[in-house]
Amino acid sequence: MLELWGALFIFIFCPLLGGLPVISWITNAFAKRRLAQIGTGNIGVSAAFYHGGTVVGVLAVLSEALKGVIAVLIARAFFPSGSYWELVALIALVIGRFWMGKGAGTTNVVWGFALHDPMAAAFVLLVGSISFLLLRSKELAKYGVLILFPLIVAVLHFDNISHILAAVVLAGLLAWIYQQIPDDLNLKASEAKPESQAMFQLLRGDQKILSLDDELDAAIVGNKAARSSEMKRVGYPVPKGWVLTPMDEPETLIDYLQPSDLSPLAVRSSALGEDTEEASAAGQYETVLNVTTKEGLQQAINTVRASYEHPAAAQYRRDRNLKETAMAVLIQQQIQGVFSGVAFSRDPITQENDAVVIEAATGSAAQVVSGRYTPEQYRAFVVKTENLSSVHLEGEGQIPAVLIKQVAYLARQIEQHYHGIPQDIEWSYDGQTLWILQVRPITTLLPIWTRKIAAEVIPGIIHPLTWSINRPLTCGSWGGIFAVVLGERAIGLDFNETATLHFSRAYFNASLLGKIFLRMGLPPESLEFLTRGAKMSKPPLNSTLSNLPGLLRLLTRELSLQRDFKRDFRKRFKPGLAELKQKSLLELSQAELLERIEFILELLRSATYYSIMAPLSAAIRQGIFKPKDSDIDNRAAPEVAALRELGELAAEAKLILPEFDSETVFEDLAVSTPGQKILEDFETLLNRYGYLSDVGTDIAVPTWREEPEAVKLLFIQLMQGNQPPKNKRKRGGVVQSRVDLKGRVTEVYSRLLAQLRWTFIALERNWLQNGSIQKPGDIFFLEIEEIRRIIRDSDYQLISNLTELVKIRKRQLASDGELNPVPLLVYGNAPPLSVFLSTPSLVPDGMLTGIPASHGQIEGKVKVLRNLQAVPDIDKQTILVVPYTDSGWVALLARAGGLIAEAGGRLSHGAIIAREYGIPAVMDVHNATWLLQDGQRVRIDGSKGIIEISNDLRPD
């Protein structure tokens, strides 16, 4: 019992002891300085010496030594002297020291360990001191001691595993803490208290000269230097360079570099916080060129550092609410450029998607960026396929075209390296090598909004009411998923910013999602990989490891997904849908209709979570287990189930009417008793699947129950012999179970949306009668909050302006609907109209590529459909080219011979239906409805994702 109380006392009291800010009290009392607000912000012995002087430093040492001794004595009060519990007490002390006291706890451990095992402590001190004196590197000595310490404990206590383990944990804890907080010994010795300067200079040892060959931390050397280092280490031609951190004295580096007339240097700013996605700070800080002497180098370094305090630079930071930091300095070999310039991987003015903008001039790059010379301007279009790359150039001048093309290709490569974020690149060509001088994000083009994924999840033109409901539902569900992994780090993130409308189309915030995924320890392309099969980069290992608990929580959610859905279906969705079905909408008042809407929205909040997690879960499992598409049965998907049942019914009808006129088939069936039974079954099927629509996520689109013509047409086509293949029920194990779950979730989600639409239509019918709105469908041009204000608050001003408000939004929607092609990416929050009028992507050598979605090859004539419409002349020689696919496209897809879609992946509606019918399909073909023309003959390979347009396959 005594040992139990001892353990509790150690785990409670020692962290509190470690967290006592004694050093802070001492420094504030003797030196009138608050350590938490100056220097590194650490509250440690080094900081006390640096900011408070010798007396304060000595008192700090004594206070922390006393803490370590007390921790060991506490352990001895409950456990035998020299037991491993003394090390456990030090571990608890260090944890409190770090989390509450803002210090590393080194002094606590040194003195506590000396009391715990004097002989081992003396040996460690001796070896560590000798190592420091010989190596003159505090880093090697510090981490060397942390390795030596548990080794010595292991030798002395080789038969006590608990003792050895405690020593390893204590050493590992200190090593981890050293990585989390800056070292006060890196502060400038010249700015320490005069009596402490000699000691600091000694303890710092020889400062390592940082070069661009090292892996540099942007938090220490700034983004400019860190990015140059990254570019150099991955193989791009970057001039040799060296870095001074804000804390470094320059003398050692100046002596090392020895600048001369034959080897001039360029001294550049690399401020902490410069060249980020939030702020480029372009032109705010100094750059000094042609440095050829030691004295000149010292002056250039001083000039660059001083530029951090320039009034204009300080105002720039204040305007953008940037944190005040410090200036690192990047020193590079200066390139003697024959041609130089800048390249923008995307046009920052017109925001044209495909153009690389290049400005170039003879001589150095400084001439171009200075603005004193008018450079030649070029626009280049980089076309890349899996096996081919080409550059098409616009503009002529004195600069060799082959060099401009090389710059354009390099710019697009670097943009791809930074996950598609547009880059501003400063370059110079010396006659032999094309050098990269600087790389930074084009901040005016951020955030990046992408139609990928969004084009399928929420396709087409979107009405205001649909968006006002879908956005908070979708963004809120994604936010909940992210919060599972991020925990407290999700606080402050506005997940509503993950999606927006541009020109009445949905776009996802690729920049924000990429940051969130990186913060979660996942690659920024994770969402696209899971849903569309895109290639994925590797995330930083330390980020993944630090997020492992959160990722495990998400994995737990995935593993319990089916069980959770069954529970919610039984307790919420099934009773809720039954209740909605029982009530007649005609009998409800406006207030009751609004209450019904809120009830449906509450159910949709849960259903939306499953509508996101189920497809992701299926995609993850397909990516891991890689089953063949032919082994997956999609009959649980509502549109597939409807198609199969309709096909069986059509086969029965064909037996009754072997010969029939497609114009009168329903009338002909009605004249016989068996035919009437077919019509009754058809009505039953229509009621069962009447919740489906052309666009499943858009409540502004009529359902099959409201407009059954497309289903009737499909029924007739199936009677004509275009039946889906009769596949046996397949079982794909863990993958199949998630595909089935996805189908059940889709049914629940679609039923709720249909009920929501029908409720709004009932409310609209009420408003049409009292003259609040003028035409059917007008209600979908309002937002949900506006509808609440009209009913709950009787907002007279809004009611009186409804007619004009609807007219304005109708005009905007009609205008947006005429824009074509729709850009895949939009840069910035206010894209200009020019992004829709840009030159379409060039087709290299008559070939387009996309995601292979359904196996097979076919040659045929193109039929371009930019929206869902009845097209009577589709047959098995027709290759449909569409912007997206949803459940409503089944009738058309069933008749076609092949499919090309601008949006979607292997799990999209179009891909699933294509595989059901054995139709070759290629998804995710950018601008396909714009590049291909009606009557054009193409060959598609659904296995490889290739569309071939050869010279002899032209439009009729």
Salt bridges, closest charged atoms under 4 A:
GLU64 OE2 - LYS67 NZ 3.36
GLU64 OE1 - ARG97 NE 2.92
GLU86 OE2 - ARG76 NE 2.78
GLU86 OE1 - HIS116 ND1 2.46
ASP117 OD2 - HIS157 NE2 3.59
GLU139 OE2 - LYS138 NZ 3.56
GLU139 OE2 - LYS142 NZ 3.77
ASP183 OD2 - LYS142 NZ 3.54
ASP213 OD1 - LYS232 NZ 2.94
ASP214 OD1 - LYS208 NZ 3.75
GLU230 OE2 - HIS417 NE2 2.83
ASP255 OD1 - LYS294 NZ 3.30
GLU274 OE2 - LYS224 NZ 3.24
ASP275 OD1 - ARG440 NH1 3.47
GLU277 OE1 - LYS515 NZ 3.79
GLU278 OE2 - LYS515 NZ 2.89
GLU324 OE2 - ARG317 NE 2.94
ASP347 OD2 - ARG379 NH1 2.57
GLU352 OE1 - ARG379 NH2 2.22
GLU394 OE1 - ARG379 NE 3.92
GLU415 OE1 - ARG346 NH2 2.68
GLU415 OE1 - ARG412 NE 3.72
ASP424 OD2 - ARG440 NE 3.32
GLU426 OE2 - ARG268 NH1 3.96
GLU525 OE2 - HIS419 ND1 3.09
GLU528 OE2 - LYS452 NZ 3.25
GLU558 OE2 - ARG621 NE 2.76
GLU558 OE2 - ARG738 NE 3.33
ASP564 OD1 - ARG563 NH2 3.96
ASP564 OD1 - ARG567 NH1 3.40
ASP568 OD1 - ARG567 NE 3.34
GLU579 OE2 - LYS583 NZ 3.66
GLU598 OE2 - ARG788 NE 2.62
GLU598 OE2 - ARG792 NH2 3.04
GLU602 OE1 - ARG605 NH1 2.87
ASP629 OD1 - ARG906 NH2 2.42
ASP633 OD2 - ARG635 NE 3.00
ASP633 OD2 - ARG729 NH1 3.44
GLU639 OE2 - HIS909 ND1 2.36
GLU645 OE1 - ARG688 NH1 2.32
ASP681 OD2 - LYS677 NZ 2.91
GLU706 OE2 - ARG757 NE 2.72
ASP740 OD2 - ARG729 NH2 3.15
ASP740 OD2 - ARG731 NH1 3.31
GLU747 OE2 - ARG751 NE 3.12
ASP778 OD1 - LYS810 NZ 2.62
GLU785 OE1 - ARG788 NH1 3.16
GLU786 OE2 - ARG809 NH2 2.91
ASP795 OD2 - ARG789 NH2 2.83
GLU859 OE2 - ARG937 NH2 3.33
GLU859 OE1 - ARG939 NE 2.90
ASP886 OD1 - HIS909 NE2 3.50
GLU916 OE1 - ARG644 NH2 2.83
ASP924 OD2 - LYS452 NZ 3.89
ASP924 OD1 - ARG532 NH2 2.21
ASP934 OD2 - LYS863 NZ 3.66
GLU948 OE2 - ARG939 NH1 3.65
ASP956 OD2 - LYS861 NZ 2.66
